[in-house]
Amino acid sequence: MLDLFPGRLKSAREIKSISQRKLGMKLGLSDKAISAYESGRTYPPLDTLLKIAKELDKPISYFLQEDNKEASLISKIDKLTFELKDFSKELEEVRAVLLEELKKECKLPPITPEE
């Protein structure tokens, strides 16, 4: 039952864009403890699991249930959400570069707000 916990913890943490260190600080733990949980070297006590679930906005069952259809779908949605965040970030960077290049090529005067 606990063999799914490490991967689900890491996935939920990444979806929230929280580092191991930041999650550990919020829970009163070290980043090494979070790393140990995510690698499956150790598992949190129940009270810590409750705090983790609350901090990551997940039901405890998300971390503990056997891999069923619902948990699998949640995991896939989490992964897609994480990838979408990365894609959006990349898209914004490309947009900024293109706008800079367009300004250089067109030599347009700077845009000022109308009064």
Contacts in CASP RR format, 6 or more apart in sequence:
PFRMAT RR
TARGET T0000
AUTHOR 0000-0000-0000
METHOD contacts of the structure
MODEL  1
MLDLFPGRLKSAREIKSISQRKLGMKLGLSDKAISAYESGRTYPPLDTLL
KIAKELDKPISYFLQEDNKEASLISKIDKLTFELKDFSKELEEVRAVLLE
ELKKECKLPPITPEE
1 64 0 8 1.000
1 65 0 8 1.000
1 66 0 8 1.000
2 43 0 8 1.000
2 64 0 8 1.000
4 63 0 8 1.000
4 64 0 8 1.000
4 65 0 8 1.000
4 66 0 8 1.000
4 67 0 8 1.000
4 71 0 8 1.000
5 37 0 8 1.000
5 40 0 8 1.000
5 43 0 8 1.000
5 63 0 8 1.000
5 64 0 8 1.000
6 37 0 8 1.000
6 38 0 8 1.000
6 39 0 8 1.000
6 40 0 8 1.000
7 38 0 8 1.000
8 58 0 8 1.000
8 62 0 8 1.000
8 63 0 8 1.000
8 71 0 8 1.000
8 75 0 8 1.000
9 34 0 8 1.000
9 37 0 8 1.000
9 38 0 8 1.000
9 52 0 8 1.000
9 56 0 8 1.000
9 63 0 8 1.000
10 38 0 8 1.000
11 75 0 8 1.000
11 78 0 8 1.000
11 79 0 8 1.000
11 82 0 8 1.000
12 56 0 8 1.000
12 58 0 8 1.000
12 62 0 8 1.000
12 63 0 8 1.000
12 78 0 8 1.000
13 20 0 8 1.000
13 23 0 8 1.000
13 34 0 8 1.000
13 38 0 8 1.000
13 56 0 8 1.000
14 82 0 8 1.000
15 56 0 8 1.000
15 78 0 8 1.000
15 81 0 8 1.000
15 82 0 8 1.000
16 56 0 8 1.000
16 57 0 8 1.000
17 85 0 8 1.000
18 26 0 8 1.000
18 55 0 8 1.000
18 56 0 8 1.000
19 31 0 8 1.000
20 31 0 8 1.000
20 34 0 8 1.000
20 35 0 8 1.000
20 38 0 8 1.000
21 31 0 8 1.000
21 34 0 8 1.000
23 29 0 8 1.000
23 31 0 8 1.000
23 34 0 8 1.000
23 52 0 8 1.000
23 55 0 8 1.000
23 56 0 8 1.000
24 30 0 8 1.000
24 31 0 8 1.000
24 33 0 8 1.000
24 34 0 8 1.000
26 55 0 8 1.000
27 34 0 8 1.000
27 48 0 8 1.000
27 51 0 8 1.000
27 52 0 8 1.000
27 55 0 8 1.000
29 48 0 8 1.000
33 42 0 8 1.000
33 44 0 8 1.000
36 42 0 8 1.000
37 43 0 8 1.000
37 44 0 8 1.000
37 52 0 8 1.000
44 52 0 8 1.000
49 60 0 8 1.000
49 63 0 8 1.000
50 60 0 8 1.000
52 63 0 8 1.000
53 59 0 8 1.000
53 60 0 8 1.000
53 62 0 8 1.000
53 63 0 8 1.000
62 71 0 8 1.000
62 74 0 8 1.000
65 71 0 8 1.000
END
